[in-house]
Amino acid sequence: MDHHRFYPYGMLWSNVSLGEGSRYLLSGGHTPWGQLSASFTTFWNVSSSSGPLAQGPPGWDTGYKINFVGMPFADSVKTFETRNAVWLDWYREDVPLGKDIVPGELYSAMVAARLARLAAREVAEAAADAADAAENAAEAAAAERAARREEQAAQAAALAEAMEAALAGMQG
């Protein structure tokens, strides 16, 4: 897992098998080039074929605000109990042996959740557009009915006037 230093941030390592896991963070260039990772790098469901990792992150050199979720470390790994780990604000969440981490592949789950949110937003926008169209159609129908009533009232007034004129002609 070579980050090449120079503070790469926001990296996601998800559902990765490290093989034996004997040198998973022992590459990446010289220490003066910076930390192996920068803030918000996440190791999610990272495993090795040899079982729990006997070696923890190499302390300060690993980086600030790093997340280790479902990454099994041996009980002998004390890196997380040091002042560096506290100062660097690392987050560690172990998964009990025999249990699977859910979701196993974080990136795919994040993409699926984002697509679901976008689809829900599109459905909500379509429903709002349909409601607006229905409201506009109702307003148009009401205006049409009002115009018909006005026309009918005008016709009734004209008919009443014609009848009055006819009556006046018969009487005169």
Summary of the structure (lengths in Angstrom):
residues: 172
radius of gyration: 36.9
end to end distance: 112.8
largest distance: 123.4
contacts: 414
relative contact order: 0.10
helix: 47%
strand: 9%
